[in-house]
Amino acid sequence: MNTAAGSDPRIHKFRVTRDQLVAELADGRVVSVPLAWSWRLSEATPAQRANFRLIGAGQGIHWPDVDEDLSVEGLLQGTLARRPGAKRRSA
């Protein structure tokens, strides 16, 4: 598999399962994270979770019904969507 050096990862396909967010990237990688990593999506209905669109030519995903945006970089880095006012745990 060849990819251009320094190219940004892009989402080619995306799906939401009962407990996972699964992104298939243009370079062939598949990234999945627990649904619980996004409190907005965890609390959303299945219909709200199913209503998403890719944004930025695959750089992220947007859910208009719950005002949630996740980036491919955040998924790759394991960045959780924290509740407003939630404190970060130190390492």
BAMAR-527126 format. One record per atom (N, C-alpha, C, O, CB): residue in three letters; x, y, z; atom name. Coordinates in steps of 0.2 Angstrom, whole numbers. Glycine has a CB too. Layout:
// BAMAR-527126
  resn      X      Y      Z  name
   ALA      X      Y      Z    CA
...
END
This chain:
// BAMAR-527126
  resn      X      Y      Z  name
   MET      4     -6      0     N
   MET      0      0      0    CA
   MET      4      6      0     C
   MET      9      7      4     O
   MET     -5      0      6    CB
   ASN      3     11     -5     N
   ASN      7     17     -5    CA
   ASN      3     23     -3     C
   ASN     -3     23     -6     O
   ASN     10     18    -12    CB
   THR      5     27      1     N
   THR      2     33      2    CA
   THR      7     39      2     C
   THR     13     38      3     O
   THR     -2     33      9    CB
   ALA      5     45      0     N
   ALA      9     50     -1    CA
   ALA     11     52      6     C
   ALA      7     53     11     O
   ALA      6     56     -4    CB
   ALA     18     54      7     N
   ALA     20     56     13    CA
   ALA     17     62     15     C
   ALA     16     67     11     O
   ALA     28     57     13    CB
   GLY     15     63     22     N
   GLY     12     69     24    CA
   GLY      5     70     22     C
   GLY      2     75     24     O
   GLY     16     75     22    CB
   SER      2     65     19     N
   SER     -5     66     17    CA
   SER    -10     65     23     C
   SER     -8     61     28     O
   SER     -7     61     11    CB
   ASP    -15     69     23     N
   ASP    -20     69     29    CA
   ASP    -24     63     28     C
   ASP    -26     61     23     O
   ASP    -24     75     29    CB
   PRO    -25     59     34     N
   PRO    -30     54     34    CA
   PRO    -37     56     32     C
   PRO    -39     61     34     O
   PRO    -30     50     40    CB
   ARG    -41     52     28     N
   ARG    -47     54     26    CA
   ARG    -52     48     27     C
   ARG    -50     42     26     O
   ARG    -48     56     18    CB
   ILE    -58     49     29     N
   ILE    -63     44     30    CA
   ILE    -66     43     23     C
   ILE    -69     47     20     O
   ILE    -68     46     35    CB
   HIS    -66     36     21     N
   HIS    -69     34     15    CA
   HIS    -76     32     16     C
   HIS    -81     33     13     O
   HIS    -65     28     12    CB
   LYS    -77     28     22     N
   LYS    -84     25     24    CA
   LYS    -84     26     31     C
   LYS    -79     25     35     O
   LYS    -85     18     21    CB
   PHE    -90     27     34     N
   PHE    -91     27     41    CA
   PHE    -98     24     43     C
   PHE   -103     24     39     O
   PHE    -91     35     43    CB
   ARG    -98     21     49     N
   ARG   -104     18     51    CA
   ARG   -104     18     59     C
   ARG    -99     19     62     O
   ARG   -105     11     49    CB
   VAL   -110     18     61     N
   VAL   -111     18     69    CA
   VAL   -115     11     70     C
   VAL   -120     10     67     O
   VAL   -116     24     71    CB
   THR   -112      8     75     N
   THR   -115      1     77    CA
   THR   -118      3     84     C
   THR   -118      9     86     O
   THR   -110     -4     77    CB
   ARG   -121     -2     87     N
   ARG   -124     -1     93    CA
   ARG   -119      2     99     C
   ARG   -121      5    103     O
   ARG   -127     -8     96    CB
   ASP   -113      0     98     N
   ASP   -108      2    103    CA
   ASP   -101      5    100     C
   ASP    -97      6    104     O
   ASP   -107     -3    108    CB
   GLN   -101      5     94     N
   GLN    -94      8     91    CA
   GLN    -96     13     85     C
   GLN   -101     13     82     O
   GLN    -91      2     88    CB
   LEU    -90     17     84     N
   LEU    -90     21     79    CA
   LEU    -84     19     74     C
   LEU    -79     18     77     O
   LEU    -88     29     81    CB
   VAL    -86     17     68     N
   VAL    -81     14     64    CA
   VAL    -80     18     58     C
   VAL    -84     19     54     O
   VAL    -84      6     62    CB
   ALA    -73     19     57     N
   ALA    -71     23     51    CA
   ALA    -67     19     47     C
   ALA    -62     17     49     O
   ALA    -68     30     53    CB
   GLU    -68     19     40     N
   GLU    -64     16     35    CA
   GLU    -60     21     32     C
   GLU    -64     25     29     O
   GLU    -68     11     30    CB
   LEU    -54     21     32     N
   LEU    -50     27     29    CA
   LEU    -48     25     22     C
   LEU    -48     20     20     O
   LEU    -44     28     34    CB
   ALA    -47     31     18     N
   ALA    -45     30     11    CA
   ALA    -39     26     10     C
   ALA    -38     23      5     O
   ALA    -44     37      8    CB
   ASP    -34     26     15     N
   ASP    -28     22     15    CA
   ASP    -28     15     17     C
   ASP    -24     11     17     O
   ASP    -22     25     19    CB
   GLY    -35     12     18     N
   GLY    -36      5     20    CA
   GLY    -36      4     27     C
   GLY    -39     -2     29     O
   GLY    -30      1     17    CB
   ARG    -34      8     32     N
   ARG    -35      7     39    CA
   ARG    -42      8     41     C
   ARG    -46     11     38     O
   ARG    -31     12     43    CB
   VAL    -44      4     46     N
   VAL    -51      4     49    CA
   VAL    -49      6     56     C
   VAL    -46      3     60     O
   VAL    -54     -3     48    CB
   VAL    -53     11     59     N
   VAL    -52     14     65    CA
   VAL    -59     13     69     C
   VAL    -64     15     66     O
   VAL    -50     21     66    CB
   SER    -59     10     75     N
   SER    -66     10     78    CA
   SER    -64     12     85     C
   SER    -59     11     88     O
   SER    -69      3     78    CB
   VAL    -69     16     88     N
   VAL    -69     18     95    CA
   VAL    -75     17     98     C
   VAL    -81     16     95     O
   VAL    -67     26     95    CB
   PRO    -76     16    105     N
   PRO    -82     15    108    CA
   PRO    -87     21    108     C
   PRO    -84     27    108     O
   PRO    -81     14    116    CB
   LEU    -93     20    107     N
   LEU    -98     25    106    CA
   LEU    -98     29    112     C
   LEU    -99     35    112     O
   LEU   -105     22    105    CB
   ALA    -96     26    118     N
   ALA    -96     30    124    CA
   ALA    -91     36    124     C
   ALA    -91     40    129     O
   ALA    -94     25    130    CB
   TRP    -86     36    119     N
   TRP    -81     41    119    CA
   TRP    -85     48    117     C
   TRP    -81     53    118     O
   TRP    -76     40    114    CB
   SER    -91     48    115     N
   SER    -94     54    113    CA
   SER   -101     54    118     C
   SER   -105     50    116     O
   SER    -96     55    106    CB
   TRP   -101     58    123     N
   TRP   -107     58    127    CA
   TRP   -113     60    123     C
   TRP   -118     58    125     O
   TRP   -105     63    133    CB
   ARG   -112     65    118     N
   ARG   -118     67    115    CA
   ARG   -121     61    111     C
   ARG   -127     60    110     O
   ARG   -116     73    110    CB
   LEU   -117     57    107     N
   LEU   -119     51    103    CA
   LEU   -121     46    108     C
   LEU   -126     42    106     O
   LEU   -113     49     99    CB
   SER   -118     45    114     N
   SER   -121     40    118    CA
   SER   -128     41    121     C
   SER   -132     36    122     O
   SER   -116     40    125    CB
   GLU   -129     47    121     N
   GLU   -136     49    124    CA
   GLU   -141     50    118     C
   GLU   -147     51    119     O
   GLU   -136     56    128    CB
   ALA   -139     50    112     N
   ALA   -143     51    106    CA
   ALA   -147     45    105     C
   ALA   -145     39    107     O
   ALA   -139     53    100    CB
   THR   -153     46    101     N
   THR   -156     40     99    CA
   THR   -153     37     93     C
   THR   -149     40     90     O
   THR   -164     42     97    CB
   PRO   -155     30     92     N
   PRO   -152     27     86    CA
   PRO   -153     31     79     C
   PRO   -149     31     75     O
   PRO   -155     20     85    CB
   ALA   -159     34     79     N
   ALA   -160     38     73    CA
   ALA   -156     44     72     C
   ALA   -154     46     67     O
   ALA   -168     40     72    CB
   GLN   -155     47     78     N
   GLN   -150     53     78    CA
   GLN   -143     51     76     C
   GLN   -140     55     73     O
   GLN   -150     57     85    CB
   ARG   -141     45     79     N
   ARG   -134     43     77    CA
   ARG   -133     41     70     C
   ARG   -128     42     67     O
   ARG   -132     37     81    CB
   ALA   -139     39     67     N
   ALA   -139     37     60    CA
   ALA   -139     43     55     C
   ALA   -137     42     49     O
   ALA   -145     32     58    CB
   ASN   -140     49     58     N
   ASN   -141     55     53    CA
   ASN   -134     58     54     C
   ASN   -133     63     58     O
   ASN   -147     59     56    CB
   PHE   -129     56     50     N
   PHE   -123     60     50    CA
   PHE   -120     61     43     C
   PHE   -123     58     38     O
   PHE   -117     55     54    CB
   ARG   -115     65     42     N
   ARG   -112     66     35    CA
   ARG   -105     67     36     C
   ARG   -103     70     41     O
   ARG   -116     72     32    CB
   LEU   -101     65     31     N
   LEU    -94     67     31    CA
   LEU    -93     74     30     C
   LEU    -97     77     25     O
   LEU    -90     62     26    CB
   ILE    -88     77     33     N
   ILE    -87     84     32    CA
   ILE    -79     85     30     C
   ILE    -75     81     32     O
   ILE    -89     88     38    CB
   GLY    -78     91     27     N
   GLY    -71     92     25    CA
   GLY    -68     87     21     C
   GLY    -62     85     22     O
   GLY    -67     93     31    CB
   ALA    -71     84     16     N
   ALA    -68     79     11    CA
   ALA    -66     73     15     C
   ALA    -61     70     13     O
   ALA    -63     82      7    CB
   GLY    -70     71     20     N
   GLY    -68     65     24    CA
   GLY    -63     67     30     C
   GLY    -61     62     33     O
   GLY    -65     60     20    CB
   GLN    -62     73     32     N
   GLN    -58     74     38    CA
   GLN    -62     74     44     C
   GLN    -59     74     50     O
   GLN    -56     82     37    CB
   GLY    -69     73     44     N
   GLY    -73     72     50    CA
   GLY    -80     70     49     C
   GLY    -82     69     43     O
   GLY    -73     79     54    CB
   ILE    -84     70     54     N
   ILE    -91     67     54    CA
   ILE    -95     72     58     C
   ILE    -93     75     63     O
   ILE    -92     60     56    CB
   HIS   -101     74     55     N
   HIS   -105     79     58    CA
   HIS   -112     76     59     C
   HIS   -115     73     55     O
   HIS   -106     85     54    CB
   TRP   -115     76     65     N
   TRP   -122     74     67    CA
   TRP   -126     80     68     C
   TRP   -125     83     74     O
   TRP   -122     69     73    CB
   PRO   -130     83     64     N
   PRO   -134     89     65    CA
   PRO   -139     88     70     C
   PRO   -140     93     74     O
   PRO   -137     91     58    CB
   ASP   -142     83     71     N
   ASP   -147     82     76    CA
   ASP   -144     83     84     C
   ASP   -148     85     88     O
   ASP   -150     75     76    CB
   VAL   -138     81     85     N
   VAL   -135     82     91    CA
   VAL   -129     87     92     C
   VAL   -126     87     97     O
   VAL   -133     75     94    CB
   ASP   -128     91     86     N
   ASP   -123     96     86    CA
   ASP   -116     93     88     C
   ASP   -113     95     92     O
   ASP   -125    102     90    CB
   GLU   -114     87     85     N
   GLU   -108     84     87    CA
   GLU   -104     83     80     C
   GLU   -106     82     75     O
   GLU   -109     77     90    CB
   ASP    -97     85     81     N
   ASP    -92     84     76    CA
   ASP    -86     80     79     C
   ASP    -84     82     84     O
   ASP    -90     91     73    CB
   LEU    -84     75     75     N
   LEU    -78     72     77    CA
   LEU    -73     72     71     C
   LEU    -76     71     65     O
   LEU    -80     64     79    CB
   SER    -67     72     72     N
   SER    -62     72     67    CA
   SER    -59     66     66     C
   SER    -58     62     71     O
   SER    -57     78     68    CB
   VAL    -56     64     60     N
   VAL    -52     58     60    CA
   VAL    -46     58     64     C
   VAL    -44     53     66     O
   VAL    -50     57     52    CB
   GLU    -43     64     64     N
   GLU    -37     65     69    CA
   GLU    -39     63     76     C
   GLU    -35     60     79     O
   GLU    -34     72     68    CB
   GLY    -44     65     78     N
   GLY    -47     64     85    CA
   GLY    -48     56     86     C
   GLY    -46     54     91     O
   GLY    -53     68     87    CB
   LEU    -51     53     81     N
   LEU    -52     46     82    CA
   LEU    -45     42     82     C
   LEU    -44     38     86     O
   LEU    -56     44     76    CB
   LEU    -40     44     78     N
   LEU    -34     41     77    CA
   LEU    -30     42     84     C
   LEU    -26     38     86     O
   LEU    -30     44     72    CB
   GLN    -31     48     87     N
   GLN    -27     50     93    CA
   GLN    -31     47     99     C
   GLN    -28     48    105     O
   GLN    -26     57     93    CB
   GLY    -37     45     99     N
   GLY    -41     43    104    CA
   GLY    -43     48    109     C
   GLY    -44     48    115     O
   GLY    -36     38    108    CB
   THR    -45     54    106     N
   THR    -47     60    109    CA
   THR    -54     59    111     C
   THR    -59     59    106     O
   THR    -46     66    105    CB
   LEU    -56     59    117     N
   LEU    -63     58    119    CA
   LEU    -67     65    119     C
   LEU    -63     70    120     O
   LEU    -63     56    126    CB
   ALA    -73     65    117     N
   ALA    -77     71    117    CA
   ALA    -79     72    124     C
   ALA    -84     68    127     O
   ALA    -83     71    112    CB
   ARG    -77     77    128     N
   ARG    -78     78    135    CA
   ARG    -85     82    136     C
   ARG    -86     87    132     O
   ARG    -72     81    139    CB
   ARG    -88     81    141     N
   ARG    -94     85    143    CA
   ARG    -91     92    145     C
   ARG    -86     92    148     O
   ARG    -98     82    149    CB
   PRO    -95     97    143     N
   PRO    -93    104    146    CA
   PRO    -92    104    153     C
   PRO    -96    101    157     O
   PRO    -98    109    143    CB
   GLY    -86    107    155     N
   GLY    -85    107    163    CA
   GLY    -81    101    165     C
   GLY    -79    101    171     O
   GLY    -91    108    166    CB
   ALA    -81     95    161     N
   ALA    -78     89    164    CA
   ALA    -70     90    164     C
   ALA    -67     93    160     O
   ALA    -79     83    159    CB
   LYS    -67     88    170     N
   LYS    -60     89    171    CA
   LYS    -56     83    167     C
   LYS    -59     77    167     O
   LYS    -58     89    178    CB
   ARG    -51     85    164     N
   ARG    -46     80    161    CA
   ARG    -43     76    167     C
   ARG    -40     79    172     O
   ARG    -42     83    156    CB
   ARG    -42     69    166     N
   ARG    -38     66    171    CA
   ARG    -31     66    169     C
   ARG    -29     66    163     O
   ARG    -40     58    171    CB
   SER    -26     67    173     N
   SER    -19     68    172    CA
   SER    -16     61    171     C
   SER    -19     56    174     O
   SER    -15     72    177    CB
   ALA    -11     60    167     N
   ALA     -8     54    166    CA
   ALA     -4     51    172     C
   ALA     -1     46    171     O
   ALA     -4     54    160    CB
END
